[in-house]
Amino acid sequence: MDAAPSAHDRRTAEPPSRGHPAAPDRPPVPTGAAPAAAVHDRVRDRIQGRPRT
């Protein structure tokens, strides 16, 4: 016979119904900043002679 789910299992089965009250409405950095930073990092790695990963 299977045991009944514990209280912890019942609580973690679903995500919270609302976010944290201090969470920002928008991301802190514009979405285009990440790809631009990736290109910058790759160029810097080439200049410094670091190997590809």
C-alpha positions, -999 to 999 in steps of 0.1 A, spaced: 0 0 0 14 34 -9 20 60 17 1 93 16 22 122 3 38 142 30 30 178 38 63 189 22 54 170 -11 20 187 -12 36 222 -7 63 218 -33 41 202 -60 30 236 -72 48 269 -77 39 299 -55 8 317 -65 25 351 -64 60 365 -67 80 382 -41 68 417 -33 102 432 -38 108 415 -72 112 440 -101 85 442 -128 112 443 -155 146 427 -158 173 449 -144 194 449 -176 181 453 -211 177 420 -229 203 429 -256 231 434 -231 238 396 -227 246 389 -263 267 420 -266 287 410 -235 292 375 -249 307 390 -281 329 413 -261 342 384 -239 350 363 -270 369 391 -286 388 398 -254 397 361 -251 411 360 -286 432 391 -280 446 376 -248 453 343 -265 430 321 -244 420 287 -258 385 280 -271 363 260 -247 
